[in-house]
């Protein structure tokens, strides 16, 4: 089972995601969701125990969370809202940061 870990800089979004994860865990634990396949056979729904999100700045602290070659994949959603040249230094996709992200990725990741 793979782990899914989100790092987000906006605290309200992190709170929302955490509430959704807790709700999904509760639904699974109480059996409120009945998962069935197309053939009518039941299967166990995901437990969501392998998912979480934290409030932090991935640009500054990502190497503090993960060891060298620990991650299989990195997904960066909505990475660069800074279009003006004077704000390019604030972008999460930059040459120095790509090197740090590459440090945490396993070979071929």
N, CA, C and O atoms as a GROMACS GRO file, in nm:
protein
  436
    1UNK      N    1   0.085  -0.118   0.000
    1UNK     CA    2   0.000   0.000   0.000
    1UNK      C    3   0.089   0.124   0.000
    1UNK      O    4   0.182   0.135   0.081
    2UNK      N    5   0.061   0.214  -0.089
    2UNK     CA    6   0.141   0.336  -0.102
    2UNK      C    7   0.093   0.442  -0.005
    2UNK      O    8  -0.023   0.444   0.035
    3UNK      N    9   0.184   0.532   0.031
    3UNK     CA   10   0.151   0.645   0.117
    3UNK      C   11   0.131   0.769   0.031
    3UNK      O   12   0.201   0.788  -0.068
    4UNK      N   13   0.036   0.851   0.069
    4UNK     CA   14   0.008   0.976   0.000
    4UNK      C   15   0.020   1.087   0.103
    4UNK      O   16  -0.051   1.087   0.204
    5UNK      N   17   0.110   1.181   0.078
    5UNK     CA   18   0.140   1.286   0.175
    5UNK      C   19   0.137   1.419   0.104
    5UNK      O   20   0.213   1.441   0.010
    6UNK      N   21   0.051   1.509   0.147
    6UNK     CA   22   0.039   1.640   0.084
    6UNK      C   23   0.103   1.748   0.170
    6UNK      O   24   0.085   1.751   0.292
    7UNK      N   25   0.178   1.836   0.105
    7UNK     CA   26   0.235   1.953   0.172
    7UNK      C   27   0.174   2.075   0.106
    7UNK      O   28   0.188   2.095  -0.015
    8UNK      N   29   0.107   2.156   0.184
    8UNK     CA   30   0.035   2.272   0.130
    8UNK      C   31   0.065   2.393   0.216
    8UNK      O   32   0.075   2.384   0.338
    9UNK      N   33   0.081   2.508   0.151
    9UNK     CA   34   0.117   2.631   0.221
    9UNK      C   35  -0.006   2.707   0.273
    9UNK      O   36   0.007   2.794   0.359
   10UNK      N   37  -0.124   2.676   0.221
   10UNK     CA   38  -0.246   2.746   0.263
   10UNK      C   39  -0.316   2.670   0.376
   10UNK      O   40  -0.370   2.562   0.352
   11UNK      N   41  -0.316   2.724   0.497
   11UNK     CA   42  -0.370   2.650   0.612
   11UNK      C   43  -0.517   2.612   0.600
   11UNK      O   44  -0.556   2.504   0.644
   12UNK      N   45  -0.599   2.697   0.543
   12UNK     CA   46  -0.742   2.664   0.531
   12UNK      C   47  -0.763   2.544   0.439
   12UNK      O   48  -0.852   2.462   0.464
   13UNK      N   49  -0.684   2.534   0.335
   13UNK     CA   50  -0.695   2.419   0.245
   13UNK      C   51  -0.650   2.291   0.316
   13UNK      O   52  -0.712   2.186   0.298
   14UNK      N   53  -0.544   2.300   0.394
   14UNK     CA   54  -0.497   2.184   0.470
   14UNK      C   55  -0.606   2.137   0.568
   14UNK      O   56  -0.632   2.018   0.579
   15UNK      N   57  -0.667   2.231   0.638
   15UNK     CA   58  -0.774   2.196   0.732
   15UNK      C   59  -0.889   2.126   0.659
   15UNK      O   60  -0.943   2.027   0.709
   16UNK      N   61  -0.926   2.177   0.543
   16UNK     CA   62  -1.033   2.116   0.465
   16UNK      C   63  -0.997   1.973   0.426
   16UNK      O   64  -1.078   1.882   0.444
   17UNK      N   65  -0.877   1.954   0.373
   17UNK     CA   66  -0.835   1.820   0.330
   17UNK      C   67  -0.829   1.725   0.449
   17UNK      O   68  -0.872   1.610   0.438
   18UNK      N   69  -0.776   1.770   0.562
   18UNK     CA   70  -0.770   1.685   0.680
   18UNK      C   71  -0.910   1.645   0.727
   18UNK      O   72  -0.932   1.530   0.764
   19UNK      N   73  -1.005   1.739   0.725
   19UNK     CA   74  -1.143   1.706   0.764
   19UNK      C   75  -1.202   1.601   0.670
   19UNK      O   76  -1.271   1.509   0.715
   20UNK      N   77  -1.177   1.615   0.541
   20UNK     CA   78  -1.227   1.518   0.443
   20UNK      C   79  -1.166   1.381   0.465
   20UNK      O   80  -1.236   1.280   0.456
   21UNK      N   81  -1.037   1.376   0.495
   21UNK     CA   82  -0.971   1.248   0.520
   21UNK      C   83  -1.030   1.182   0.643
   21UNK      O   84  -1.060   1.062   0.642
   22UNK      N   85  -1.046   1.258   0.751
   22UNK     CA   86  -1.104   1.204   0.874
   22UNK      C   87  -1.246   1.154   0.849
   22UNK      O   88  -1.284   1.048   0.900
   23UNK      N   89  -1.324   1.228   0.771
   23UNK     CA   90  -1.460   1.185   0.739
   23UNK      C   91  -1.459   1.055   0.660
   23UNK      O   92  -1.540   0.966   0.686
   24UNK      N   93  -1.370   1.043   0.564
   24UNK     CA   94  -1.359   0.920   0.485
   24UNK      C   95  -1.317   0.803   0.573
   24UNK      O   96  -1.367   0.692   0.556
   25UNK      N   97  -1.224   0.826   0.665
   25UNK     CA   98  -1.183   0.720   0.758
   25UNK      C   99  -1.301   0.676   0.844
   25UNK      O  100  -1.320   0.557   0.868
   26UNK      N  101  -1.380   0.772   0.890
   26UNK     CA  102  -1.497   0.741   0.973
   26UNK      C  103  -1.600   0.661   0.893
   26UNK      O  104  -1.654   0.563   0.942
   27UNK      N  105  -1.626   0.704   0.770
   27UNK     CA  106  -1.720   0.631   0.684
   27UNK      C  107  -1.676   0.487   0.665
   27UNK      O  108  -1.757   0.395   0.672
   28UNK      N  109  -1.547   0.467   0.642
   28UNK     CA  110  -1.495   0.333   0.621
   28UNK      C  111  -1.507   0.249   0.748
   28UNK      O  112  -1.545   0.132   0.743
   29UNK      N  113  -1.473   0.309   0.862
   29UNK     CA  114  -1.476   0.236   0.989
   29UNK      C  115  -1.618   0.197   1.030
   29UNK      O  116  -1.638   0.090   1.087
   30UNK      N  117  -1.716   0.282   1.000
   30UNK     CA  118  -1.854   0.254   1.039
   30UNK      C  119  -1.931   0.180   0.932
   30UNK      O  120  -2.047   0.142   0.952
   31UNK      N  121  -1.869   0.159   0.817
   31UNK     CA  122  -1.936   0.086   0.709
   31UNK      C  123  -2.045   0.164   0.640
   31UNK      O  124  -2.137   0.105   0.583
   32UNK      N  125  -2.038   0.295   0.643
   32UNK     CA  126  -2.141   0.378   0.581
   32UNK      C  127  -2.132   0.378   0.430
   32UNK      O  128  -2.227   0.419   0.363
   33UNK      N  129  -2.020   0.334   0.374
   33UNK     CA  130  -2.008   0.327   0.229
   33UNK      C  131  -2.009   0.181   0.188
   33UNK      O  132  -1.931   0.102   0.240
   34UNK      N  133  -2.095   0.146   0.096
   34UNK     CA  134  -2.103   0.010   0.046
   34UNK      C  135  -2.040   0.007  -0.092
   34UNK      O  136  -2.099   0.055  -0.189
   35UNK      N  137  -1.922  -0.048  -0.099
   35UNK     CA  138  -1.851  -0.054  -0.227
   35UNK      C  139  -1.882  -0.187  -0.295
   35UNK      O  140  -1.857  -0.293  -0.238
   36UNK      N  141  -1.935  -0.180  -0.415
   36UNK     CA  142  -1.962  -0.302  -0.491
   36UNK      C  143  -1.904  -0.286  -0.629
   36UNK      O  144  -1.893  -0.175  -0.682
   37UNK      N  145  -1.866  -0.396  -0.686
   37UNK     CA  146  -1.813  -0.393  -0.823
   37UNK      C  147  -1.929  -0.406  -0.921
   37UNK      O  148  -2.044  -0.419  -0.880
   38UNK      N  149  -1.900  -0.401  -1.049
   38UNK     CA  150  -2.003  -0.406  -1.152
   38UNK      C  151  -2.080  -0.538  -1.146
   38UNK      O  152  -2.198  -0.542  -1.180
   39UNK      N  153  -2.016  -0.645  -1.103
   39UNK     CA  154  -2.080  -0.775  -1.094
   39UNK      C  155  -2.163  -0.793  -0.969
   39UNK      O  156  -2.226  -0.897  -0.952
   40UNK      N  157  -2.165  -0.693  -0.882
   40UNK     CA  158  -2.244  -0.703  -0.760
   40UNK      C  159  -2.166  -0.755  -0.641
   40UNK      O  160  -2.215  -0.753  -0.528
   41UNK      N  161  -2.045  -0.803  -0.663
   41UNK     CA  162  -1.963  -0.854  -0.553
   41UNK      C  163  -1.908  -0.736  -0.472
   41UNK      O  164  -1.868  -0.634  -0.527
   42UNK      N  165  -1.907  -0.753  -0.342
   42UNK     CA  166  -1.855  -0.646  -0.257
   42UNK      C  167  -1.705  -0.659  -0.243
   42UNK      O  168  -1.650  -0.769  -0.250
   43UNK      N  169  -1.639  -0.546  -0.224
   43UNK     CA  170  -1.496  -0.545  -0.195
   43UNK      C  171  -1.473  -0.438  -0.089
   43UNK      O  172  -1.555  -0.348  -0.070
   44UNK      N  173  -1.364  -0.450  -0.021
   44UNK     CA  174  -1.340  -0.356   0.089
   44UNK      C  175  -1.301  -0.219   0.034
   44UNK      O  176  -1.215  -0.210  -0.054
   45UNK      N  177  -1.362  -0.114   0.084
   45UNK     CA  178  -1.327   0.021   0.039
   45UNK      C  179  -1.192   0.062   0.095
   45UNK      O  180  -1.145   0.002   0.192
   46UNK      N  181  -1.129   0.162   0.037
   46UNK     CA  182  -1.000   0.207   0.092
   46UNK      C  183  -1.019   0.262   0.233
   46UNK      O  184  -1.123   0.318   0.265
   47UNK      N  185  -0.917   0.244   0.316
   47UNK     CA  186  -0.928   0.286   0.456
   47UNK      C  187  -0.883   0.431   0.478
   47UNK      O  188  -0.918   0.491   0.579
   48UNK      N  189  -0.810   0.486   0.386
   48UNK     CA  190  -0.759   0.623   0.394
   48UNK      C  191  -0.661   0.642   0.510
   48UNK      O  192  -0.633   0.755   0.549
   49UNK      N  193  -0.609   0.533   0.563
   49UNK     CA  194  -0.509   0.542   0.670
   49UNK      C  195  -0.372   0.580   0.615
   49UNK      O  196  -0.283   0.614   0.691
   50UNK      N  197  -0.356   0.574   0.485
   50UNK     CA  198  -0.227   0.603   0.422
   50UNK      C  199  -0.223   0.742   0.360
   50UNK      O  200  -0.135   0.771   0.278
   51UNK      N  201  -0.317   0.830   0.398
   51UNK     CA  202  -0.330   0.963   0.338
   51UNK      C  203  -0.328   1.069   0.448
   51UNK      O  204  -0.393   1.052   0.552
   52UNK      N  205  -0.255   1.177   0.426
   52UNK     CA  206  -0.260   1.291   0.517
   52UNK      C  207  -0.203   1.414   0.448
   52UNK      O  208  -0.132   1.403   0.348
   53UNK      N  209  -0.234   1.530   0.502
   53UNK     CA  210  -0.184   1.657   0.450
   53UNK      C  211  -0.136   1.742   0.568
   53UNK      O  212  -0.193   1.738   0.676
   54UNK      N  213  -0.030   1.818   0.544
   54UNK     CA  214   0.021   1.907   0.648
   54UNK      C  215   0.039   2.047   0.591
   54UNK      O  216   0.053   2.066   0.470
   55UNK      N  217   0.038   2.144   0.682
   55UNK     CA  218   0.064   2.282   0.644
   55UNK      C  219   0.213   2.308   0.657
   55UNK      O  220   0.269   2.301   0.766
   56UNK      N  221   0.276   2.337   0.544
   56UNK     CA  222   0.418   2.368   0.545
   56UNK      C  223   0.456   2.424   0.409
   56UNK      O  224   0.375   2.426   0.317
   57UNK      N  225   0.579   2.469   0.398
   57UNK     CA  226   0.630   2.526   0.274
   57UNK      C  227   0.725   2.425   0.211
   57UNK      O  228   0.838   2.409   0.256
   58UNK      N  229   0.678   2.358   0.106
   58UNK     CA  230   0.759   2.256   0.040
   58UNK      C  231   0.887   2.315  -0.019
   58UNK      O  232   0.988   2.247  -0.030
   59UNK      N  233   0.881   2.442  -0.057
   59UNK     CA  234   0.999   2.504  -0.116
   59UNK      C  235   1.114   2.512  -0.016
   59UNK      O  236   1.230   2.503  -0.054
   60UNK      N  237   1.081   2.529   0.110
   60UNK     CA  238   1.186   2.548   0.211
   60UNK      C  239   1.218   2.421   0.288
   60UNK      O  240   1.332   2.402   0.329
   61UNK      N  241   1.119   2.334   0.309
   61UNK     CA  242   1.138   2.226   0.405
   61UNK      C  243   1.126   2.084   0.349
   61UNK      O  244   1.132   1.989   0.426
   62UNK      N  245   1.108   2.068   0.220
   62UNK     CA  246   1.091   1.933   0.165
   62UNK      C  247   1.207   1.840   0.198
   62UNK      O  248   1.183   1.725   0.234
   63UNK      N  249   1.332   1.884   0.188
   63UNK     CA  250   1.442   1.793   0.223
   63UNK      C  251   1.442   1.752   0.371
   63UNK      O  252   1.504   1.652   0.407
   64UNK      N  253   1.374   1.828   0.456
   64UNK     CA  254   1.367   1.791   0.598
   64UNK      C  255   1.269   1.677   0.623
   64UNK      O  256   1.278   1.609   0.725
   65UNK      N  257   1.176   1.655   0.531
   65UNK     CA  258   1.075   1.551   0.548
   65UNK      C  259   1.118   1.418   0.492
   65UNK      O  260   1.079   1.313   0.543
   66UNK      N  261   1.199   1.419   0.386
   66UNK     CA  262   1.228   1.296   0.314
   66UNK      C  263   1.378   1.274   0.300
   66UNK      O  264   1.455   1.369   0.288
   67UNK      N  265   1.416   1.149   0.300
   67UNK     CA  266   1.556   1.112   0.282
   67UNK      C  267   1.588   1.103   0.133
   67UNK      O  268   1.500   1.113   0.048
   68UNK      N  269   1.713   1.085   0.105
   68UNK     CA  270   1.758   1.072  -0.034
   68UNK      C  271   1.691   0.950  -0.097
   68UNK      O  272   1.690   0.841  -0.040
   69UNK      N  273   1.636   0.970  -0.216
   69UNK     CA  274   1.574   0.867  -0.297
   69UNK      C  275   1.460   0.794  -0.225
   69UNK      O  276   1.437   0.675  -0.249
   70UNK      N  277   1.388   0.864  -0.139
   70UNK     CA  278   1.279   0.802  -0.064
   70UNK      C  279   1.147   0.802  -0.140
   70UNK      O  280   1.064   0.715  -0.117
   71UNK      N  281   1.126   0.898  -0.229
   71UNK     CA  282   0.997   0.913  -0.296
   71UNK      C  283   0.994   0.848  -0.432
   71UNK      O  284   1.092   0.852  -0.507
   72UNK      N  285   0.881   0.788  -0.464
   72UNK     CA  286   0.861   0.729  -0.595
   72UNK      C  287   0.814   0.834  -0.695
   72UNK      O  288   0.856   0.835  -0.810
   73UNK      N  289   0.726   0.924  -0.648
   73UNK     CA  290   0.669   1.027  -0.735
   73UNK      C  291   0.649   1.155  -0.655
   73UNK      O  292   0.632   1.153  -0.534
   74UNK      N  293   0.652   1.266  -0.726
   74UNK     CA  294   0.616   1.396  -0.669
   74UNK      C  295   0.516   1.460  -0.766
   74UNK      O  296   0.541   1.467  -0.886
   75UNK      N  297   0.404   1.506  -0.711
   75UNK     CA  298   0.306   1.579  -0.790
   75UNK      C  299   0.302   1.722  -0.740
   75UNK      O  300   0.285   1.745  -0.620
   76UNK      N  301   0.318   1.815  -0.828
   76UNK     CA  302   0.313   1.957  -0.792
   76UNK      C  303   0.193   2.017  -0.863
   76UNK      O  304   0.191   2.030  -0.986
   77UNK      N  305   0.092   2.054  -0.785
   77UNK     CA  306  -0.032   2.107  -0.842
   77UNK      C  307  -0.032   2.259  -0.829
   77UNK      O  308   0.000   2.312  -0.723
   78UNK      N  309  -0.066   2.327  -0.934
   78UNK     CA  310  -0.073   2.473  -0.936
   78UNK      C  311   0.059   2.535  -0.889
   78UNK      O  312   0.060   2.608  -0.790
   79UNK      N  313   0.168   2.508  -0.958
   79UNK     CA  314   0.299   2.544  -0.906
   79UNK      C  315   0.342   2.689  -0.920
   79UNK      O  316   0.412   2.739  -0.831
   80UNK      N  317   0.303   2.759  -1.024
   80UNK     CA  318   0.366   2.888  -1.051
   80UNK      C  319   0.266   3.000  -1.077
   80UNK      O  320   0.243   3.037  -1.192
   81UNK      N  321   0.207   3.056  -0.973
   81UNK     CA  322   0.113   3.165  -0.994
   81UNK      C  323   0.181   3.300  -1.013
   81UNK      O  324   0.113   3.401  -1.034
   82UNK      N  325   0.312   3.304  -1.007
   82UNK     CA  326   0.384   3.431  -1.014
   82UNK      C  327   0.433   3.455  -1.156
   82UNK      O  328   0.536   3.403  -1.198
   83UNK      N  329   0.356   3.535  -1.231
   83UNK     CA  330   0.385   3.555  -1.372
   83UNK      C  331   0.483   3.669  -1.397
   83UNK      O  332   0.558   3.665  -1.495
   84UNK      N  333   0.484   3.768  -1.311
   84UNK     CA  334   0.572   3.882  -1.332
   84UNK      C  335   0.717   3.843  -1.307
   84UNK      O  336   0.746   3.763  -1.217
   85UNK      N  337   0.807   3.898  -1.386
   85UNK     CA  338   0.948   3.864  -1.375
   85UNK      C  339   1.004   3.891  -1.235
   85UNK      O  340   1.086   3.814  -1.186
   86UNK      N  341   0.959   3.998  -1.171
   86UNK     CA  342   1.012   4.031  -1.038
   86UNK      C  343   0.972   3.927  -0.933
   86UNK      O  344   1.033   3.919  -0.826
   87UNK      N  345   0.869   3.847  -0.961
   87UNK     CA  346   0.824   3.745  -0.866
   87UNK      C  347   0.869   3.604  -0.903
   87UNK      O  348   0.830   3.508  -0.836
   88UNK      N  349   0.949   3.588  -1.006
   88UNK     CA  350   0.992   3.456  -1.049
   88UNK      C  351   1.068   3.382  -0.939
   88UNK      O  352   1.067   3.259  -0.935
   89UNK      N  353   1.134   3.454  -0.850
   89UNK     CA  354   1.208   3.389  -0.741
   89UNK      C  355   1.115   3.317  -0.645
   89UNK      O  356   1.160   3.231  -0.569
   90UNK      N  357   0.987   3.351  -0.646
   90UNK     CA  358   0.889   3.288  -0.558
   90UNK      C  359   0.832   3.159  -0.616
   90UNK      O  360   0.759   3.087  -0.547
   91UNK      N  361   0.865   3.129  -0.739
   91UNK     CA  362   0.811   3.009  -0.804
   91UNK      C  363   0.865   2.882  -0.739
   91UNK      O  364   0.981   2.876  -0.698
   92UNK      N  365   0.780   2.782  -0.730
   92UNK     CA  366   0.821   2.654  -0.672
   92UNK      C  367   0.900   2.571  -0.774
   92UNK      O  368   0.975   2.481  -0.736
   93UNK      N  369   0.882   2.599  -0.901
   93UNK     CA  370   0.958   2.529  -1.004
   93UNK      C  371   1.073   2.619  -1.047
   93UNK      O  372   1.054   2.715  -1.122
   94UNK      N  373   1.191   2.586  -0.999
   94UNK     CA  374   1.311   2.660  -1.036
   94UNK      C  375   1.427   2.561  -1.037
   94UNK      O  376   1.416   2.450  -0.985
   95UNK      N  377   1.536   2.601  -1.095
   95UNK     CA  378   1.650   2.510  -1.107
   95UNK      C  379   1.701   2.460  -0.971
   95UNK      O  380   1.721   2.340  -0.956
   96UNK      N  381   1.722   2.548  -0.872
   96UNK     CA  382   1.770   2.498  -0.742
   96UNK      C  383   1.669   2.405  -0.673
   96UNK      O  384   1.708   2.306  -0.611
   97UNK      N  385   1.541   2.437  -0.684
   97UNK     CA  386   1.441   2.353  -0.619
   97UNK      C  387   1.424   2.219  -0.690
   97UNK      O  388   1.397   2.118  -0.625
   98UNK      N  389   1.439   2.217  -0.822
   98UNK     CA  390   1.433   2.090  -0.893
   98UNK      C  391   1.545   1.998  -0.847
   98UNK      O  392   1.526   1.876  -0.839
   99UNK      N  393   1.660   2.054  -0.816
   99UNK     CA  394   1.770   1.972  -0.765
   99UNK      C  395   1.734   1.911  -0.630
   99UNK      O  396   1.765   1.795  -0.604
  100UNK      N  397   1.669   1.989  -0.544
  100UNK     CA  398   1.628   1.936  -0.414
  100UNK      C  399   1.520   1.829  -0.429
  100UNK      O  400   1.525   1.726  -0.362
  101UNK      N  401   1.424   1.853  -0.517
  101UNK     CA  402   1.320   1.753  -0.540
  101UNK      C  403   1.382   1.626  -0.598
  101UNK      O  404   1.344   1.515  -0.560
  102UNK      N  405   1.477   1.642  -0.689
  102UNK     CA  406   1.545   1.527  -0.747
  102UNK      C  407   1.620   1.446  -0.642
  102UNK      O  408   1.629   1.324  -0.655
  103UNK      N  409   1.672   1.510  -0.541
  103UNK     CA  410   1.743   1.443  -0.431
  103UNK      C  411   1.649   1.346  -0.359
  103UNK      O  412   1.691   1.238  -0.319
  104UNK      N  413   1.523   1.384  -0.344
  104UNK     CA  414   1.429   1.299  -0.270
  104UNK      C  415   1.367   1.190  -0.356
  104UNK      O  416   1.308   1.097  -0.302
  105UNK      N  417   1.379   1.199  -0.489
  105UNK     CA  418   1.321   1.099  -0.578
  105UNK      C  419   1.412   0.979  -0.595
  105UNK      O  420   1.534   0.993  -0.601
  106UNK      N  421   1.352   0.862  -0.602
  106UNK     CA  422   1.429   0.742  -0.631
  106UNK      C  423   1.472   0.742  -0.778
  106UNK      O  424   1.411   0.813  -0.858
  107UNK      N  425   1.574   0.668  -0.814
  107UNK     CA  426   1.618   0.666  -0.954
  107UNK      C  427   1.503   0.624  -1.046
  107UNK      O  428   1.434   0.526  -1.020
  108UNK      N  429   1.483   0.700  -1.152
  108UNK     CA  430   1.376   0.675  -1.246
  108UNK      C  431   1.243   0.735  -1.202
  108UNK      O  432   1.141   0.718  -1.269
  109UNK      N  433   1.243   0.806  -1.089
  109UNK     CA  434   1.118   0.864  -1.035
  109UNK      C  435   1.085   0.994  -1.102
  109UNK      O  436   0.984   1.056  -1.069
   0.00000   0.00000   0.00000
